[in-house]
Amino acid sequence: MKFDNSFDVSLPPEQAWSVLMDVERIAPCMPGAALTEMIDDKTFKGTVSVRLGPVALTFEGEASFEEIDDATYTATVKAQGRDPKGRGGANATVTFYLEPNDSRSKVLIKTDLTLSGSVAQYGRGVGMIQSVASQLIGQFAKALEVEIVSNKGEPEAQTALADTSESPMEPAPGSKEKTTTEIREISGFSLFFAALKNWLRGLSDR
């Protein structure tokens, strides 16, 4: 299955590219992901946990940069993972590239995903998979923005994060600003129902 996503980064392309190429820096920003080993500067191992419908899955695998073009800010990553419980696996080819957006950057992502085994049954709905992916990328974009802001030493800019993308989890009234760690702690059920809502909305718009 193929689908597209995008998000904004509050840096110009040359700076945003440098951040996105730093796997060890951005890995903690991805909800449910953990970097376990850097094999070399282009290959790494990790785990990814995600909920497809009522089923929570964890994939253990390896990913590598197949192509990197610094001149056009384009890269292709190939990844493969297996569920340790033997429920199947996933293979993905992800191409992303940056476009200037005023003083910011827009990151455009093209994903070609193949699921195998019983995992393929859990995720047989393309609309559901795409909705879950959109929710995860929205969470990643917010966490990445916190990371960028914290490295700039501008904590006051964190108040702008609420406008970055819609999140399936809303902060309680009077709560403190979210940290990167807090953003990563996604409620599986809230993510599932947010994805379901988006999918049903898409059906009603047809």
Summary of the structure (lengths in Angstrom):
residues: 206
radius of gyration: 16.8
end to end distance: 19.8
largest distance: 47.0
contacts: 597
relative contact order: 0.18
helix: 38%
strand: 36%
